[in-house]
Amino acid sequence: MDSLLDYLDQIEDILDASKGVPFSSKVSVEKERIFDVTNEIRLNLPAELRHAQRIIDDHDKILAEARVKASAILKEAEEEAKALTNEHEIYRRANEQAIDVIEESKKNAHDMRINAVYYADEILEKTENMIHDAMENIENYSKSIKGNFMETIDILHENRQTLRGR
């Protein structure tokens, strides 16, 4: 997968190779080439986002498994309690253990969800920063091109004035 910087280099190459529009700070670019590069960016950026979604999905699966396990433990504890109704202390301990397992499972599931959200946020922040940096680079490059054209216009104007004897 190409990096975002590679795609930005491609866009800059397209801009460098583009013909200038006379008497303006604009350039004429091949629209398809720009669309090709932006489509490549779209195709390659979502991989990290899909990875974050897989983490969230895994979290949900683990939570479901924990619920099944907790349910099985609780059911087992209930069966033991019925078999040992005369031994109240054993029933009480099993019930406490089942509650502890459920609470621990809930805590683990909660922690995993928080970590998945932090990870997704981190990936989104990186993507946002990369796009912001790309926008700044393109804006700076555009200002540079405009400055070059303005200098050229000034030189042409001075040459015309010189030719007219002013």
BELUR-V198524 format. One line per field, one symbol per residue. ss: DSSP state (~ for helix, > for strand, _ for the rest). phi: phi as a letter, one per 20 degrees, with the letter a starting at -180 (. if undefined). burial: I if it has 16 or more other C-alpha atoms within 10 Angstrom, else O. A space follows every 10 residues. Layout:
ss->???
phi->???
burial->???
This chain:
ss->___~~~~~~~ ~~~~~~~_>> ______>>__ ~~~~~~~~~~ ~~~~~~~~~~ ~~~~~~~~~~ ~~~~~~~~~~ ~~~~~~~~~~ ~~~____~~~ ~~~~~~~~~~ ~~~~~~~~~~ ~~~~~~~~~~ ~~~~~~~~~~ ~~~~~~~~~~ ~~~~~~~~~~ ~~~~~~~~~~ ~~~___
phi->.fegffffff ffffffefef egmbedcddf gffffgffff fffeffgfff ffffffffgf ffffffffff ffffffffff fffcgfdgff ffffffffff ffffffffff ffffffffff ffffffffff ffffffffff ffffffffff ffffffffff fffend
burial->OOOIOOIIOO IIOIIOOOOI OOOOIOIOOO OOOIOOIOOO IOOOOOOOIO OIOOIIOOIO OIIOOIIOII OOIIOOIIOO IOOOOOOOOO IOOIIOOIOO IIOOIIOIIO OIIOOIIOII OOIIOOIOOO OOOIOOOIOO OIOOIIOOIO OOOOOOOOOO OOOOOO
